[in-house]
Amino acid sequence: MYSERAAVKAMRTQDAIAKAIRKEIKWYQAAEILGVSPRQLRRLYSRWQRFGEKGLLDQRQRTPSPKRATAEEVETVRRLYSEKYFDFNIQHFHEMMVELHGLRRGYTWTKGVLQQAGLAERAPKRGQHRRKRERRPMAGMMMHLDGSTHRWFGSEGPQLDLLAVMDDATSEVYALHLVEQESTETCMAILRETIEKKGLFSELYTDRGSHFCFTPQAGGKPDKSVKTQLGRAMSQLDVRLILGHSPQARGRGERMWETIQGRLPQELRVAGITTRAAAQKYLNEQFLPRLNKAVAVAAAEQTSAFAPADGLDLDRVFCVTDERTVDNDNTVKYEKKSLQIPKNRMRATFAGCRVAVERLPDGRLSVWYGKLLLGRYDANGCLQGLPPTAKGIERGELSQRTVGRMRPVDKSATYPQERPAVDGVDNVGRCPPHPQPPPTLAGVTGEQTAPSLRPAQNRTFQ
């Protein structure tokens, strides 16, 4: 009933106890001979007094073990894996067996049964030693943003990209988006959802994709002086952008993708989902909560590093911004569209000005001169309403504030030019200096020019 090793061990234990009883050796010396603590030796002596020689046998080395699984239980596990859960990984299969089939065995036992039957491969030997990067102590300090291209609907389905935002401190996944291809717009959408759900974070860890950084030469260092659309958005939110130089540097995110790729396609197959819209609904309602329950850990510190995003205009942050120069007819050319700028009481004309054109994900456009809104447009370039500073001018009316600032000005006076832009400063929203007014002929003919009304900005109303 017991193995030979257990019998030999019991014999050696009995011999050491007998020598200690005969006072040939000390009790602590007997414990050293057996390789146990004095306390454990006292336990063995107590069992020897109660049960005799059988009390010294190691109960863990019984042959066969009383906890040994039955042949029927082993066959059930092998049959379910080969017939129904053949594309599940071992960890996922064990969780489903415990939850749905009442299995009371551990993960290691399940893995051993499948490997002995040839249904699962043994993991390859690990490579060289690497130092693990410690997690951030608080949730909200660092986010991982990455995408994975995979056939999520099975081997015959299309290849789609799955985007994920994961917290470095807890490994909790805050958002999953299944898209056709990873791009600037799709990354902005998932980041905006994360900020609206949790708040502002401090750092963003990504790869060196073209929508995160500009690399002049393939394989070279990124040019930090050139900001991409996502880089500009993170700069506006005061989020530090960290670029990973290899998959090994983003090991925590890569391990998460191994988990997702080993679970999601199988669950979509079992649920009978074959469309992207249905898969996205399944991700939000079922897969994401189950995934976080399985992989999320507690942060080292309970305090959250998320900051509230109240008061931020996320539409202006997560948009595509390009600079343009206004033509002489106060139009802006953008993607084969002509955006007409309406009259504005803040300036007689914007011809030659550098303006910013912002395109939202739904295609709507807006033109900004610094912090001044010049117009909003639909996806076809048609003006949608008028900005507040353009309403009075467009109706042919002058506001009382403008009239109150008007004063008599001598036309013979010479007015200085506006100060040009300083080198090194962003010129978006700046206009070229106005020319000086032409000199009068009062000094030649001796005639005096009557004073007239002009606004305080020394510009003539048209």
C-alpha positions in Angstrom: 0.0 0.0 0.0 3.0 2.3 0.6 5.9 2.8 -1.6 9.4 1.5 -0.9 10.7 5.0 -0.3 8.0 5.6 2.3 9.0 2.4 4.2 12.7 3.3 4.2 11.9 6.7 5.5 9.8 5.3 8.3 12.6 2.9 9.3 15.2 5.6 9.5 12.8 7.8 11.6 12.2 4.9 14.0 15.9 4.2 14.4 16.7 7.9 15.2 13.8 8.1 17.8 15.1 4.9 19.4 18.6 6.3 19.7 17.2 9.4 21.3 15.2 7.4 23.8 18.2 5.4 24.8 20.0 8.7 25.2 22.7 7.8 22.7 22.1 11.1 20.9 20.3 14.3 21.8 16.8 15.0 20.4 18.0 18.0 18.4 20.7 15.7 16.9 18.1 13.2 15.9 16.1 16.0 14.1 19.3 17.1 12.2 19.8 13.5 11.1 16.3 13.2 9.7 16.4 16.7 8.2 13.4 18.0 10.1 12.8 20.6 12.8 12.7 19.6 16.5 9.0 20.4 16.5 8.3 18.0 13.6 10.3 15.3 15.4 8.1 15.7 18.5 5.0 15.2 16.2 6.6 12.0 14.8 7.4 10.7 18.3 3.7 11.4 19.3 2.4 9.5 16.3 4.8 6.6 17.0 3.5 6.3 20.5 -0.1 6.3 19.3 0.0 4.1 16.2 3.4 2.4 16.4 5.4 1.9 13.2 2.5 2.7 10.9 2.3 6.2 12.4 5.8 7.0 11.0 4.7 6.2 7.4 4.3 9.2 5.1 0.6 9.4 4.3 1.4 11.3 1.1 3.2 8.4 -0.4 0.4 5.8 -0.3 0.1 3.6 -3.3 -2.3 4.3 -4.8 -3.2 7.7 -3.3 -6.7 8.0 -1.8 -7.1 11.3 -3.7 -6.2 9.7 -7.0 -8.7 10.5 -9.8 -10.8 7.8 -11.2 -10.4 6.6 -14.8 -13.9 7.9 -15.6 -13.0 11.4 -14.4 -9.8 11.4 -16.5 -11.7 10.2 -19.6 -14.4 12.9 -19.1 -11.8 15.6 -19.1 -10.0 14.3 -22.2 -13.3 13.8 -24.1 -14.6 17.3 -23.4 -11.4 18.9 -24.4 -11.1 17.0 -27.7 -14.7 17.3 -28.7 -16.0 20.7 -27.5 -13.1 22.8 -26.1 -10.4 21.7 -28.5 -9.3 25.4 -29.3 -9.2 26.6 -25.7 -6.0 27.0 -23.9 -5.4 25.0 -20.7 -6.1 27.8 -18.3 -9.3 28.8 -20.1 -10.4 25.1 -20.4 -9.8 24.5 -16.6 -11.9 27.6 -15.7 -14.8 26.4 -17.9 -14.6 22.9 -16.5 -14.8 24.3 -12.9 -17.6 26.7 -13.7 -19.8 24.6 -16.0 -18.9 20.9 -15.3 -18.1 20.9 -11.6 -14.5 19.9 -11.8 -12.7 19.9 -8.4 -9.2 19.3 -9.7 -6.5 22.0 -9.9 -5.0 23.6 -13.0 -1.7 21.6 -12.7 -3.7 18.3 -12.6 -5.7 19.3 -15.7 -2.6 20.3 -17.6 -0.8 17.0 -16.7 -3.8 15.0 -17.9 -3.9 16.8 -21.3 -0.2 16.6 -21.8 0.0 12.9 -21.0 -2.8 12.3 -23.6 -1.0 14.3 -26.2 -3.8 16.9 -26.4 -1.6 19.8 -25.2 2.0 20.7 -25.9 4.6 21.4 -23.2 5.8 24.9 -22.9 9.3 25.6 -24.4 12.2 26.3 -22.2 12.5 29.9 -21.1 15.2 32.1 -22.6 17.8 34.3 -20.8 17.2 36.0 -17.5 15.5 39.4 -17.7 14.7 41.8 -15.0 11.0 42.5 -14.5 9.8 46.1 -14.6 7.8 46.9 -11.5 4.2 47.9 -11.9 3.2 51.5 -11.3 1.9 51.8 -7.7 -1.4 53.4 -8.4 -4.1 52.9 -11.0 -4.3 55.7 -13.6 -0.5 56.4 -13.7 0.3 54.4 -16.9 -1.9 53.0 -19.6 -0.9 50.5 -22.3 -2.4 51.0 -25.7 -1.8 48.4 -28.3 -3.5 46.5 -31.2 -3.4 42.9 -32.3 -4.2 41.6 -35.8 -5.8 38.2 -35.7 -8.6 36.1 -37.2 -11.0 36.6 -34.4 -13.8 34.8 -36.1 -11.9 31.6 -36.8 -9.4 30.5 -39.4 -11.8 31.3 -42.2 -12.8 34.7 -41.0 -11.2 38.1 -42.0 -8.2 39.5 -40.2 -9.2 42.4 -37.9 -7.4 44.6 -35.4 -8.4 44.5 -31.7 -7.4 47.6 -29.7 -7.0 47.5 -26.0 -6.3 50.0 -23.2 -4.8 48.3 -20.1 -3.8 49.8 -16.7 -0.2 49.0 -15.8 -0.9 48.9 -12.0 -3.7 46.4 -12.1 -3.7 44.8 -15.6 -7.4 45.8 -15.8 -8.5 46.4 -19.4 -10.7 49.5 -19.6 -11.7 49.3 -23.3 -11.7 46.9 -26.2 -12.4 48.0 -29.8 -12.7 45.6 -32.7 -11.8 47.6 -35.9 -10.9 46.9 -39.5 -7.5 48.5 -39.1 -5.6 50.3 -36.4 -5.3 54.0 -37.3 -5.2 57.5 -35.8 -9.0 57.8 -35.6 -9.5 54.4 -34.0 -6.8 55.0 -31.4 -8.3 58.4 -30.6 -11.8 56.8 -30.2 -10.6 54.2 -27.6 -8.5 56.7 -25.7 -11.5 59.1 -25.5 -13.7 56.3 -24.2 -11.2 55.5 -21.5 -10.9 59.2 -20.4 -14.7 59.6 -20.4 -15.0 56.4 -18.3 -12.2 56.8 -15.8 -10.5 60.2 -16.2 -7.1 61.6 -17.2 -4.1 59.4 -16.8 -0.4 60.4 -16.5 1.5 58.2 -19.1 0.7 56.3 -22.2 2.9 53.3 -23.2 2.7 52.4 -26.9 4.7 50.9 -29.7 6.5 53.0 -32.4 3.6 53.0 -34.9 3.4 55.8 -37.5 0.4 57.3 -35.8 2.3 57.6 -32.5 5.6 59.0 -33.7 7.5 60.0 -36.9 10.5 57.9 -37.8 12.5 59.5 -40.6 14.4 56.2 -41.3 13.1 52.7 -40.8 14.6 51.2 -37.7 16.0 54.5 -36.6 15.1 56.8 -33.7 11.8 58.8 -33.7 12.0 62.5 -34.4 10.4 64.0 -31.3 10.3 67.5 -32.9 7.6 66.3 -35.3 4.3 65.6 -33.5 1.7 63.3 -34.9 -2.0 63.9 -34.4 -2.0 61.5 -31.4 1.2 63.1 -30.1 -0.5 66.6 -30.2 -3.6 65.3 -28.4 -1.5 63.7 -25.6 0.5 67.0 -25.4 -2.8 68.9 -25.0 -3.8 66.6 -22.2 -0.4 66.8 -20.5 0.1 63.0 -20.9 3.6 61.7 -21.3 4.0 59.4 -24.3 6.4 56.5 -23.8 7.5 54.6 -26.9 8.5 50.9 -26.5 11.5 49.8 -28.6 10.7 46.1 -28.7 7.9 43.6 -27.9 10.0 42.4 -24.9 9.9 45.9 -23.5 6.1 45.7 -23.5 6.0 42.2 -22.0 3.0 42.9 -19.8 0.9 44.0 -22.8 2.2 41.1 -24.9 1.2 38.5 -22.3 -2.3 40.1 -22.2 -2.6 39.6 -25.9 -1.7 35.9 -25.5 -4.5 35.6 -23.0 -7.1 37.4 -25.2 -6.1 35.5 -28.4 -6.5 32.2 -26.5 -10.0 33.1 -25.2 -11.9 35.5 -27.5 -12.0 33.5 -30.8 -13.2 30.4 -29.0 -15.9 32.3 -27.0 -17.1 34.0 -30.2 -17.3 30.6 -31.9 -19.3 29.0 -29.0 -21.6 32.1 -29.0 -22.2 31.9 -32.8 -21.0 35.4 -33.4 -19.7 36.2 -36.9 -20.2 40.0 -37.3 -18.1 42.9 -36.0 -21.1 44.7 -34.5 -22.2 41.7 -32.6 -18.7 41.0 -31.5 -18.3 44.5 -30.1 -21.5 44.2 -28.1 -20.2 40.8 -26.7 -16.9 42.4 -25.8 -18.5 45.2 -23.8 -21.2 43.2 -22.1 -19.7 39.8 -21.4 -16.0 39.2 -22.4 -14.5 42.3 -20.8 -16.0 41.8 -17.3 -15.0 38.1 -17.4 -11.5 38.9 -18.5 -10.9 41.5 -15.8 -12.2 39.1 -13.2 -9.6 36.6 -14.3 -6.5 38.7 -14.8 -6.9 42.0 -12.8 -4.8 42.4 -9.6 -4.9 44.8 -6.8 -2.7 47.9 -7.1 0.1 48.5 -4.5 -1.6 51.6 -3.3 -5.4 52.1 -3.2 -5.2 55.8 -4.1 -6.2 56.5 -7.7 -4.1 58.7 -10.0 -6.9 59.5 -12.4 -7.7 63.2 -12.7 -11.2 64.5 -13.6 -11.7 65.5 -17.2 -14.5 68.0 -16.5 -14.3 71.2 -18.5 -12.2 69.7 -21.3 -13.4 70.0 -24.9 -12.6 66.5 -26.0 -14.0 67.2 -29.4 -11.1 69.6 -30.0 -8.6 67.3 -28.4 -9.4 64.1 -30.3 -9.7 65.4 -33.8 -7.4 65.7 -36.8 -5.9 69.2 -37.0 -4.2 70.7 -40.1 -2.9 74.2 -40.8 -4.1 76.1 -43.8 -3.7 79.6 -45.2 -6.8 81.7 -46.0 -7.1 82.7 -49.6 -7.9 86.3 -50.7 -11.6 85.5 -51.0 -11.7 84.4 -47.3 -11.9 80.7 -48.2 -10.0 77.7 -46.9 -9.1 74.8 -49.2 -9.3 71.5 -47.3 -9.6 68.0 -48.9 -11.1 69.3 -52.2 -13.6 71.4 -50.2 -13.8 75.2 -50.1 -14.8 76.5 -46.7 -16.1 80.0 -46.8 -15.3 82.1 -43.7 -18.2 84.5 -42.9 -17.7 88.2 -42.0 -16.4 88.7 -38.5 -16.5 91.8 -36.3 -13.1 90.9 -34.9 -11.3 91.5 -38.2 -12.2 93.0 -41.5 -10.5 90.2 -43.5 -8.7 87.0 -42.8 -6.9 86.8 -46.1 -3.3 85.4 -45.6 -4.0 84.3 -42.1 -2.7 80.9 -40.8 -5.8 79.0 -39.4 -6.4 75.5 -38.0 -8.9 73.2 -39.6 -10.2 70.5 -37.3 -11.9 67.4 -38.5 -14.1 65.4 -36.1 -14.5 61.6 -36.5 -18.0 62.1 -38.0 -16.6 64.3 -40.8 -17.7 67.7 -39.4 -15.2 70.5 -39.8 -14.4 73.7 -37.9 -12.0 76.6 -38.6 -10.2 78.3 -35.8 -8.0 81.4 -35.7 -6.1 80.9 -32.5 -8.9 80.6 -29.9 -11.5 82.3 -32.2 -14.0 80.1 -33.9 -14.5 81.3 -37.5 -17.0 78.7 -38.6 -18.4 75.2 -38.3 -19.1 73.0 -41.4 -20.7 69.7 -42.2 -19.0 66.8 -43.9 -19.7 68.4 -47.3 -18.2 71.8 -46.4 -21.5 73.7 -46.0 -21.5 76.3 -43.3 -23.6 75.3 -40.2 -24.7 78.5 -38.4 -22.5 81.5 -37.6 -20.1 81.9 -34.7 -21.0 84.5 -32.1 -18.6 87.1 -33.3 -20.0 87.0 -36.9 -23.8 87.3 -36.2 -23.9 91.1 -36.0 -21.8 91.7 -39.1 -23.8 89.2 -41.1 -27.1 90.9 -40.3 -25.7 94.3 -41.3 -25.9 95.6 -37.7 -23.2 97.1 -35.4 -23.1 96.1 -31.8 -23.4 98.9 -29.2 -20.0 98.0 -27.8 -18.4 98.6 -31.3 -20.2 101.9 -31.7 -19.1 103.0 -28.3 -15.5 102.5 -29.1 -15.6 104.7 -32.3 -13.9 108.1 -31.9 -12.9 110.9 -34.3 -9.4 110.3 -35.8 -7.3 112.6 -37.8 -6.7 111.1 -41.3 -3.4 112.9 -41.6 -2.0 110.8 -38.7 0.4 108.0 -39.4 -0.3 104.6 -37.7 2.4 102.1 -36.9 2.3 98.6 -38.3 1.4 95.6 -36.2 4.3 93.8 -34.5 5.4 90.7 -36.6 5.4 87.2 -35.1 8.4 86.3 -33.0 10.7 83.6 -34.5 10.2 80.2 -33.0 6.6 80.9 -31.9 3.7 79.0 -33.4 2.1 81.2 -36.1 -1.2 79.4 -36.3 -3.9 82.0 -36.0 -1.6 85.0 -36.7 -2.3 87.4 -39.6 0.2 89.3 -41.6 0.7 93.0 -40.6 -1.6 95.6 -42.0 0.0 98.2 -44.4 0.4 101.8 -43.2 -2.4 104.2 -44.4 -1.4 106.3 -47.4 -0.1 109.8 -46.7 -2.4 112.7 -47.1 -1.9 115.8 -49.3 -2.6 118.3 -46.5 1.0 119.3 -46.4 1.1 120.0 -50.2 -2.2 121.8 -50.8 -2.5 123.4 -47.4 -6.0 122.1 -47.0 -7.1 120.5 -43.8 -8.9 117.1 -43.8 -12.0 117.0 -41.7 -11.9 114.4 -38.9 -14.0 111.3 -39.3 -15.2 108.4 -37.3 -13.0 105.3 -37.0 -12.9 102.4 -34.6 -10.4 102.3 -31.8 -8.4 99.6 -33.7 -7.5 102.2 -36.3 -9.1 100.2 -39.1 -11.8 101.3 -41.5 -15.2 99.6 -41.5 -16.3 98.3 -44.8 
